[in-house]
Amino acid sequence: GVMIYKVTTEALAVDTFLLSCRVLGKGVEHQMLAQLGRLALARGIGKVDILFRASSKNQPALDFLEQAGDAIRQERDGGTVFRFSAGSAAKLTFSPQVAAANLQTTPSRISKSSHAESAFGTTPDLHRWIATEASSADAVLAAIESSARTRNGSHGSYAAPETELEKQLCEMWERLLRTKLVGVHDNFFELGGHSILAVRLFVQISKLTGKNLPLVTIFQSPTIRHLASILQQNRASDSLLVALQPSGTKSPLFLVHGAGGGILWGYANLAKYLAPDQPMYGIESRGLRGMEEFSRVEEMAAQYIEELRTLQPEGPYYLGGYCFGGIVAYEMARQLLARDQEVAFLGLIDAAAPNGSYDLMPWWRPSFLPRFVKNSFYWLVDFSRLQAEERRDYFRRKARALKKKLWPGSRNGETNGHSVDLDELINVSLFSEEELKLWQVHLRADHDYVPQAYPGRVTLFHTLGQPLFCSLDPERGWGELARGGVAVQLSTGAHEQIFAEPHVEHLAAQFRECLAAARSNASQGHRQVAAV
């Protein structure tokens, strides 16, 4: 089951209450409502509101709400709101005897069909079919596809595929969308495609080409011709460059992957809010391509420079990266300048300079207290949104981190035995063994990297929601490195939320302004560095 709710001043308001039909009437829905009651009580809220809108398929939900307790009914928002006391909802239990009696006596349960049906409108034959022939996701999917009718494609004039890849994609779409005669200019969504089919499409594309494009690509390039063009660009030399927005007349923006190599989805979110004529490419990790990953930031930077110069041989270059990716982008900018190439823009998204005085807690400085108070306020706002267990886990991790800050041991280039603690930095349960190894390589590279000075001006945008003791230096350590100075601006959200709505739209607006200023400076012959 799935429940989606929001907290209001009056009640815990439930917008969505979904339950698989296979477990209806077995007490699961009672446990779900009881959990909502407990959640409300934990927040000091006395009511639970469940909005019900009648349809031909949700009669069992109405029966449950009518029988679950003494709810107050109110017509609102085109439906009926059932308001339960949080205390009574939390104590709700399931009684098979009461449920059986309700099934026999509730008028709404009596089927109007002439067939012998169960309480929920299903026949014994259907139960048998589910148990024997539709007991897996693949079997259900096959049944759905077998009953789907084939439609005619090409809503406009038909344009035949011209390349082998376009032909293969057309055939793939015809099978997936059950559509005849798909042309290279047909729109995926106009042919009946949706996000779930898009996921299946990209799995098949990955098997065909070996390329893992971000899902947002189908929204930006929904035709065979556009999609094939993106695949060809990524396919030509097995490049690490991933086209997130390939079209446009401006100089492309290159963004380096973060730790673990898998932040391209966030860059894809950012791309859709940039100017439509702003090309944008993500630089993917070698480790995600099955190749051996570099162990040093300097090596990664050198390789990524070769990658981007295959697409853009000469500057001015527009670079960036999130967190660890920002550190790699910083080293790329240094190496490009050493080659006498112009870097017009360098966007370091919420990245801190490693192995500098920023790693120390400057409590002795006069500026410590006002910065502490200001950043504590932003931190408390985000902290208040965490669940109880998330808060406890946060304090456990920060206690370990604070201990290391007070007794930092060997830093400034010495690796202290590569003692990078993944548990302090990421939720290791979310990653496979291969992904964890890649995280470890990147975090060790970050730990070992000692950045050298950069002869440019840095504009730093970092998030408001930085935890305590991590945002006391507004320049995040770059002030010691940027010879042209640091201009600090703040972006909304926390570190992990910066590419999520609505924060990514705010970040994109800042990017647009920085890119426009960088282009203006580049046209006037100035070398400008902007760290976001």
C-alpha positions as CSV (number, residue, x, y, z in Angstrom):
1,G,0.0,0.0,0.0
2,V,0.9,3.6,-0.4
3,M,-0.2,6.7,1.6
4,I,0.6,10.3,0.6
5,Y,-0.2,13.0,3.1
6,K,0.6,16.5,4.1
7,V,0.6,18.2,7.5
8,T,-1.8,21.1,7.9
9,T,-2.7,23.2,11.0
10,E,-5.9,21.2,11.5
11,A,-5.1,17.7,10.5
12,L,-2.9,15.2,8.8
13,A,-4.5,15.4,5.3
14,V,-4.3,12.2,3.2
15,D,-4.4,12.9,-0.5
16,T,-3.7,9.3,-1.7
17,F,-4.5,5.9,0.0
18,L,-3.7,3.0,-2.3
19,L,-3.9,-0.7,-1.6
20,S,-3.4,-3.7,-3.8
21,C,-6.7,-5.5,-4.5
22,R,-5.0,-8.8,-3.5
23,V,-4.9,-7.9,0.2
24,L,-8.2,-6.1,0.5
25,G,-10.3,-7.2,3.4
26,K,-7.3,-8.8,5.3
27,G,-6.6,-6.0,7.7
28,V,-3.8,-4.2,5.8
29,E,-6.0,-1.1,5.3
30,H,-6.7,-1.0,9.0
31,Q,-2.9,-1.0,9.8
32,M,-2.4,1.7,7.2
33,L,-5.1,4.0,8.9
34,A,-3.6,3.1,12.3
35,Q,-0.2,4.2,11.1
36,L,-1.6,7.5,9.9
37,G,-3.1,8.0,13.4
38,R,0.2,7.3,15.0
39,L,2.0,9.7,12.7
40,A,-0.5,12.4,13.5
41,L,-0.1,11.9,17.3
42,A,3.7,12.0,17.0
43,R,3.3,15.5,15.4
44,G,0.8,16.7,18.0
45,I,-2.1,16.6,15.5
46,G,-5.5,15.5,16.6
47,K,-7.2,14.6,13.3
48,V,-6.7,12.5,10.2
49,D,-8.5,13.7,7.1
50,I,-9.0,11.2,4.2
51,L,-10.4,12.6,0.9
52,F,-12.6,10.2,-1.0
53,R,-13.7,10.7,-4.6
54,A,-16.2,8.2,-5.9
55,S,-15.4,6.1,-9.0
56,S,-16.5,2.8,-10.5
57,K,-13.4,1.1,-9.0
58,N,-13.1,2.4,-5.5
59,Q,-16.3,1.2,-3.8
60,P,-14.3,-1.1,-1.4
61,A,-12.5,2.0,-0.2
62,L,-15.8,3.8,0.6
63,D,-17.0,0.7,2.5
64,F,-13.9,0.6,4.6
65,L,-14.0,4.3,5.5
66,E,-17.7,3.9,6.5
67,Q,-16.9,0.9,8.7
68,A,-13.5,1.9,10.1
69,G,-14.8,4.2,12.9
70,D,-16.9,7.2,13.9
71,A,-15.6,9.6,11.2
72,I,-17.1,13.0,10.6
73,R,-18.1,13.4,6.9
74,Q,-17.8,16.7,5.0
75,E,-18.3,17.4,1.3
76,R,-15.2,19.2,0.1
77,D,-13.0,19.6,-3.1
78,G,-15.3,17.6,-5.2
79,G,-15.4,14.6,-2.9
80,T,-16.1,13.5,0.7
81,V,-13.6,14.1,3.5
82,F,-13.7,11.5,6.3
83,R,-12.2,13.1,9.5
84,F,-11.0,10.6,12.1
85,S,-9.8,11.3,15.6
86,A,-6.0,10.6,15.5
87,G,-6.3,8.7,18.8
88,S,-9.1,6.4,17.6
89,A,-7.4,5.8,14.3
90,A,-4.1,4.8,16.0
91,K,-6.0,2.2,18.0
92,L,-7.8,0.7,15.0
93,T,-7.6,-3.1,14.7
94,F,-8.9,-5.7,12.3
95,S,-11.6,-8.2,13.2
96,P,-12.2,-11.0,10.7
97,Q,-15.6,-11.8,12.3
98,V,-16.8,-8.2,11.9
99,A,-15.4,-8.0,8.3
100,A,-17.3,-11.2,7.4
101,A,-20.5,-9.8,8.8
102,N,-20.1,-6.5,6.9
103,L,-19.5,-8.4,3.7
104,Q,-22.9,-10.1,4.0
105,T,-24.9,-7.1,5.1
106,T,-23.5,-4.1,3.3
107,P,-25.7,-3.3,0.3
108,S,-22.9,-1.7,-1.6
109,R,-21.1,-5.1,-1.5
110,I,-23.9,-6.9,-3.4
111,S,-23.0,-7.3,-7.1
112,K,-25.4,-6.4,-9.8
113,S,-23.8,-8.9,-12.1
114,S,-25.5,-12.1,-13.1
115,H,-22.3,-14.1,-12.5
116,A,-21.3,-15.6,-9.2
117,E,-18.9,-13.0,-7.8
118,S,-17.0,-12.4,-4.6
119,A,-17.4,-9.4,-2.3
120,F,-15.0,-7.4,-4.5
121,G,-16.5,-8.1,-7.9
122,T,-14.2,-10.9,-9.0
123,T,-15.2,-14.4,-10.0
124,P,-13.6,-17.6,-8.8
125,D,-12.3,-18.1,-12.4
126,L,-10.5,-14.8,-12.1
127,H,-9.0,-15.8,-8.8
128,R,-7.8,-19.1,-10.4
129,W,-6.3,-17.2,-13.4
130,I,-4.4,-14.8,-11.1
131,A,-3.0,-17.7,-9.1
132,T,-1.9,-19.8,-12.0
133,E,-1.3,-17.5,-14.9
134,A,-0.8,-14.0,-13.6
135,S,1.3,-14.5,-10.5
136,S,4.3,-12.5,-11.7
137,A,4.8,-9.0,-13.0
138,D,6.0,-10.4,-16.4
139,A,2.9,-12.5,-16.7
140,V,0.6,-9.6,-16.0
141,L,2.6,-7.4,-18.4
142,A,2.3,-10.0,-21.1
143,A,-1.5,-10.3,-20.6
144,I,-1.9,-6.5,-20.8
145,E,0.2,-6.4,-24.0
146,S,-1.7,-9.3,-25.6
147,S,-5.0,-7.5,-25.1
148,A,-3.8,-4.2,-26.4
149,R,-4.8,-3.3,-29.9
150,T,-2.3,-2.2,-32.5
151,R,-2.8,1.4,-33.7
152,N,-1.7,3.3,-36.8
153,G,1.3,5.5,-36.2
154,S,2.5,8.7,-38.0
155,H,0.0,11.3,-37.1
156,G,1.5,13.5,-39.7
157,S,3.3,12.7,-42.9
158,Y,5.4,9.6,-42.6
159,A,9.2,10.0,-42.7
160,A,11.1,6.7,-43.2
161,P,14.3,5.9,-41.2
162,E,17.5,6.7,-43.0
163,T,20.1,5.0,-40.8
164,E,20.3,1.5,-39.3
165,L,20.0,3.0,-35.8
166,E,16.9,4.9,-36.8
167,K,15.4,1.7,-38.3
168,Q,16.1,-0.2,-35.1
169,L,14.5,2.5,-32.9
170,C,11.4,2.6,-35.2
171,E,11.0,-1.1,-34.8
172,M,11.5,-0.9,-31.0
173,W,8.8,1.8,-30.8
174,E,6.4,-0.2,-32.9
175,R,6.7,-3.2,-30.6
176,L,6.6,-1.2,-27.4
177,L,3.7,1.2,-28.4
178,R,1.9,-1.4,-30.5
179,T,1.8,1.0,-33.4
180,K,2.3,0.4,-37.1
181,L,4.5,2.5,-39.3
182,V,6.4,4.8,-36.8
183,G,8.2,7.6,-38.6
184,V,11.4,9.4,-37.5
185,H,9.5,12.6,-36.7
186,D,6.7,11.0,-34.7
187,N,6.4,12.1,-31.1
188,F,6.7,9.3,-28.4
189,F,4.0,10.8,-26.2
190,E,1.6,11.5,-29.1
191,L,1.8,7.8,-30.0
192,G,0.6,6.8,-26.5
193,G,3.9,6.7,-24.7
194,H,4.2,7.6,-21.0
195,S,6.8,7.5,-18.3
196,I,6.5,3.8,-17.5
197,L,6.9,2.9,-21.2
198,A,9.8,5.3,-21.4
199,V,11.6,3.4,-18.7
200,R,11.1,0.2,-20.6
201,L,12.2,2.0,-23.8
202,F,15.5,3.1,-22.3
203,V,16.2,-0.4,-20.9
204,Q,15.9,-1.7,-24.4
205,I,18.0,1.1,-25.8
206,S,20.7,0.3,-23.3
207,K,20.7,-3.3,-24.4
208,L,20.9,-2.3,-28.0
209,T,23.6,0.4,-27.8
210,G,25.3,0.0,-24.4
211,K,24.4,3.6,-23.6
212,N,22.6,4.6,-20.4
213,L,20.8,7.9,-21.2
214,P,19.0,9.8,-18.5
215,L,15.2,9.3,-18.6
216,V,14.6,13.0,-19.1
217,T,16.1,12.7,-22.6
218,I,12.8,11.3,-23.9
219,F,11.0,14.5,-22.7
220,Q,13.6,16.7,-24.3
221,S,14.0,14.7,-27.5
222,P,10.7,12.7,-28.1
223,T,11.3,11.7,-31.7
224,I,13.3,9.0,-33.3
225,R,15.5,11.5,-35.3
226,H,16.4,13.5,-32.2
227,L,17.0,10.4,-30.0
228,A,19.2,8.7,-32.7
229,S,21.2,11.9,-33.0
230,I,21.9,11.9,-29.2
231,L,22.8,8.2,-29.3
232,Q,25.2,8.7,-32.3
233,Q,26.9,11.6,-30.5
234,N,27.5,9.4,-27.4
235,R,28.2,6.4,-29.5
236,A,30.8,7.7,-32.0
237,S,33.9,7.2,-29.9
238,D,32.6,5.7,-26.7
239,S,32.9,9.1,-25.2
240,L,32.3,9.8,-21.5
241,L,30.3,12.8,-22.6
242,V,26.5,12.4,-22.2
243,A,24.3,14.8,-24.2
244,L,21.7,16.3,-21.8
245,Q,20.8,19.2,-24.1
246,P,22.7,18.8,-27.4
247,S,21.1,21.6,-29.4
248,G,21.8,25.3,-29.3
249,T,24.2,27.9,-30.7
250,K,25.9,28.9,-27.4
251,S,29.2,27.4,-26.1
252,P,28.3,24.1,-24.3
253,L,28.3,23.7,-20.6
254,F,30.2,20.6,-19.3
255,L,29.3,19.3,-15.8
256,V,31.4,16.6,-14.1
257,H,29.8,13.7,-12.2
258,G,29.7,13.7,-8.4
259,A,31.1,11.0,-6.1
260,G,29.8,7.6,-7.2
261,G,29.5,8.8,-10.7
262,G,25.8,8.9,-10.9
263,I,24.6,12.5,-10.5
264,L,23.6,13.0,-14.2
265,W,19.9,12.8,-13.4
266,G,20.3,16.0,-11.3
267,Y,22.1,17.7,-14.2
268,A,19.2,16.6,-16.5
269,N,16.8,18.3,-14.1
270,L,19.0,21.4,-14.3
271,A,19.1,21.3,-18.1
272,K,15.4,21.7,-18.6
273,Y,15.4,25.1,-16.8
274,L,18.4,26.5,-18.7
275,A,18.0,28.5,-21.9
276,P,16.7,26.3,-24.8
277,D,19.7,27.2,-26.9
278,Q,22.2,26.3,-24.2
279,P,23.9,23.0,-25.0
280,M,24.8,20.9,-21.9
281,Y,26.8,17.7,-21.5
282,G,27.4,15.6,-18.5
283,I,30.8,13.9,-18.0
284,E,30.3,10.3,-16.8
285,S,32.7,8.3,-14.7
286,R,34.9,5.6,-16.3
287,G,33.9,3.3,-13.5
288,L,30.2,3.4,-14.5
289,R,31.3,2.3,-18.0
290,G,33.0,-0.8,-16.6
291,M,36.5,0.6,-16.9
292,E,39.1,1.1,-14.2
293,E,38.5,4.3,-12.4
294,F,41.3,6.9,-11.9
295,S,42.5,7.1,-8.3
296,R,43.7,10.8,-8.4
297,V,41.8,14.0,-9.2
298,E,44.6,15.2,-11.5
299,E,44.2,12.0,-13.6
300,M,40.5,12.4,-13.9
301,A,40.8,16.0,-14.9
302,A,43.3,15.3,-17.6
303,Q,41.2,12.5,-19.1
304,Y,38.0,14.6,-19.0
305,I,39.8,17.5,-20.8
306,E,40.6,15.2,-23.6
307,E,37.0,14.1,-23.7
308,L,35.5,17.6,-23.9
309,R,38.1,18.8,-26.5
310,T,36.9,16.1,-28.9
311,L,33.6,18.1,-29.0
312,Q,35.1,21.6,-28.5
313,P,38.8,21.8,-29.4
314,E,39.3,25.4,-28.3
315,G,38.0,27.6,-25.5
316,P,36.4,29.6,-24.0
317,Y,35.2,26.6,-21.8
318,Y,32.2,26.6,-19.5
319,L,32.7,24.0,-16.7
320,G,31.1,22.8,-13.5
321,G,30.3,20.0,-11.2
322,Y,28.4,19.1,-8.1
323,C,30.3,18.4,-4.8
324,F,33.2,16.1,-5.7
325,G,32.6,16.8,-9.4
326,G,33.2,20.5,-8.6
327,I,36.6,19.6,-7.3
328,V,37.5,17.7,-10.5
329,A,36.1,20.7,-12.6
330,Y,38.4,23.0,-10.6
331,E,41.4,21.0,-11.5
332,M,40.3,20.8,-15.1
333,A,40.2,24.6,-15.2
334,R,43.7,24.8,-13.8
335,Q,45.0,22.4,-16.3
336,L,43.2,24.1,-19.2
337,L,44.8,27.5,-18.2
338,A,48.2,25.8,-18.1
339,R,47.5,24.8,-21.7
340,D,46.8,28.5,-22.5
341,Q,43.1,27.7,-23.0
342,E,40.4,30.2,-21.7
343,V,38.0,29.1,-19.0
344,A,35.0,31.5,-19.1
345,F,32.9,29.8,-16.4
346,L,33.6,27.3,-13.6
347,G,30.5,26.2,-11.7
348,L,31.2,24.4,-8.4
349,I,27.8,23.3,-7.1
350,D,28.0,23.1,-3.3
351,A,31.6,22.0,-3.3
352,A,34.1,22.7,-0.6
353,A,37.9,23.1,-1.2
354,P,39.6,20.0,0.4
355,N,42.7,20.0,2.6
356,G,42.6,23.6,3.6
357,S,41.8,25.6,6.7
358,Y,38.1,25.3,5.8
359,D,38.4,21.7,7.3
360,L,39.2,23.2,10.7
361,M,36.6,24.6,13.0
362,P,37.5,28.4,13.4
363,W,35.8,28.9,16.8
364,W,38.5,31.3,17.8
365,R,37.8,33.8,15.1
366,P,35.7,36.9,15.9
367,S,33.4,36.1,12.9
368,F,32.6,32.6,14.3
369,L,29.6,33.6,16.5
370,P,27.5,35.6,13.9
371,R,28.2,33.0,11.2
372,F,27.3,30.2,13.6
373,V,23.9,31.9,14.5
374,K,23.0,32.7,10.9
375,N,23.8,29.2,9.5
376,S,22.3,27.5,12.5
377,F,18.9,29.1,11.6
378,Y,19.1,27.7,8.1
379,W,20.1,24.3,9.4
380,L,17.3,24.2,11.9
381,V,14.7,24.8,9.2
382,D,15.8,21.8,7.3
383,F,16.4,19.7,10.4
384,S,12.8,20.2,11.5
385,R,11.6,18.4,8.4
386,L,13.4,15.2,9.3
387,Q,11.8,12.1,10.8
388,A,12.8,11.1,14.4
389,E,15.1,8.2,13.2
390,E,16.7,10.5,10.6
391,R,17.5,13.0,13.3
392,R,19.1,10.4,15.6
393,D,21.1,9.0,12.6
394,Y,22.2,12.6,11.8
395,F,23.5,13.2,15.3
396,R,25.3,9.9,15.3
397,R,27.1,10.7,12.1
398,K,27.9,14.3,13.1
399,A,29.3,13.2,16.4
400,R,31.8,11.1,14.6
401,A,32.6,13.9,12.1
402,L,33.0,16.4,15.0
403,K,35.5,14.0,16.7
404,K,37.6,13.9,13.5
405,K,37.5,17.7,13.3
406,L,38.7,18.2,16.8
407,W,41.4,15.6,16.3
408,P,42.0,15.7,12.6
409,G,45.2,13.6,12.7
410,S,47.2,13.6,9.5
411,R,45.8,16.0,6.8
412,N,47.0,18.4,4.1
413,G,48.1,15.7,1.8
414,E,48.7,12.7,4.0
415,T,46.0,10.1,3.6
416,N,46.0,8.6,7.1
417,G,45.7,5.2,5.7
418,H,42.8,6.1,3.3
419,S,40.5,6.0,6.3
420,V,37.5,7.3,4.5
421,D,34.3,6.4,6.4
422,L,31.5,5.8,4.0
423,D,28.9,5.5,6.7
424,E,29.5,9.1,7.6
425,L,29.0,10.3,4.1
426,I,26.3,8.1,2.4
427,N,23.6,5.7,3.2
428,V,25.5,2.5,2.2
429,S,22.3,0.4,2.0
430,L,21.2,2.3,-1.1
431,F,24.1,1.1,-3.3
432,S,25.4,-2.1,-4.9
433,E,28.9,-3.4,-4.1
434,E,30.2,-2.0,-7.4
435,E,28.8,1.5,-6.7
436,L,30.2,1.5,-3.2
437,K,33.6,0.7,-4.5
438,L,33.3,3.7,-6.9
439,W,32.2,5.9,-4.0
440,Q,35.3,4.8,-2.1
441,V,37.6,5.6,-5.0
442,H,36.2,9.1,-5.4
443,L,36.2,9.9,-1.7
444,R,39.8,8.8,-1.4
445,A,40.7,10.9,-4.4
446,D,39.0,13.8,-2.7
447,H,40.8,13.1,0.6
448,D,44.2,13.0,-1.2
449,Y,43.8,16.0,-3.4
450,V,45.6,19.2,-2.5
451,P,44.4,22.0,-4.8
452,Q,46.7,24.6,-6.0
453,A,45.9,28.3,-6.5
454,Y,43.7,29.4,-9.4
455,P,44.4,32.8,-10.9
456,G,40.8,33.9,-11.3
457,R,37.7,35.3,-9.6
458,V,35.3,32.8,-8.0
459,T,31.6,33.3,-7.5
460,L,30.4,30.7,-5.0
461,F,26.8,29.6,-4.7
462,H,26.2,27.1,-1.9
463,T,23.0,25.8,-0.2
464,L,21.4,27.4,2.8
465,G,20.9,24.0,4.5
466,Q,24.5,23.1,5.4
467,P,24.8,21.3,8.7
468,L,26.5,22.9,11.7
469,F,30.2,23.4,11.6
470,C,30.2,22.9,7.8
471,S,29.1,26.4,6.6
472,L,30.9,28.7,9.0
473,D,33.3,29.8,6.2
474,P,31.0,31.3,3.6
475,E,33.8,31.0,1.0
476,R,34.0,27.2,1.6
477,G,37.8,27.3,1.5
478,W,38.0,28.8,-2.0
479,G,39.1,32.2,-0.7
480,E,42.5,30.7,-0.1
481,L,42.8,29.5,-3.7
482,A,41.0,32.1,-5.9
483,R,43.5,34.9,-6.6
484,G,40.8,37.1,-8.1
485,G,38.6,36.9,-5.0
486,V,35.3,35.1,-4.1
487,A,31.8,36.5,-4.5
488,V,29.3,34.5,-2.3
489,Q,25.7,33.9,-3.1
490,L,23.2,31.4,-1.5
491,S,21.0,28.8,-3.2
492,T,17.9,27.3,-1.7
493,G,17.5,23.8,-0.2
494,A,20.0,21.4,1.4
495,H,23.0,19.6,-0.2
496,E,20.9,16.6,-1.2
497,Q,17.9,18.6,-2.4
498,I,19.6,21.1,-4.7
499,F,18.5,19.3,-7.9
500,A,15.0,18.6,-6.7
501,E,12.0,20.9,-7.2
502,P,11.7,23.7,-6.4
503,H,15.3,24.3,-5.6
504,V,16.7,23.3,-9.0
505,E,14.7,26.0,-10.7
506,H,16.3,28.6,-8.4
507,L,19.7,27.1,-9.1
508,A,19.1,27.2,-12.9
509,A,18.1,30.9,-12.7
510,Q,21.4,31.6,-11.0
511,F,23.2,29.6,-13.6
512,R,21.6,31.5,-16.4
513,E,22.8,34.8,-14.9
514,C,26.3,33.5,-14.3
515,L,26.6,32.1,-17.8
516,A,25.3,35.3,-19.4
517,A,27.8,37.4,-17.4
518,A,30.6,34.9,-18.3
519,R,29.8,35.1,-22.0
520,S,29.8,38.9,-21.8
521,N,33.2,38.9,-20.1
522,A,34.6,36.3,-22.5
523,S,33.5,38.5,-25.5
524,Q,35.4,41.4,-23.9
525,G,38.5,39.3,-23.5
526,H,38.2,38.8,-19.7
527,R,38.9,35.4,-18.1
528,Q,36.2,34.9,-15.5
529,V,35.7,32.0,-13.0
530,A,32.3,31.4,-11.4
531,A,31.9,28.7,-8.8
532,V,28.3,27.7,-8.1
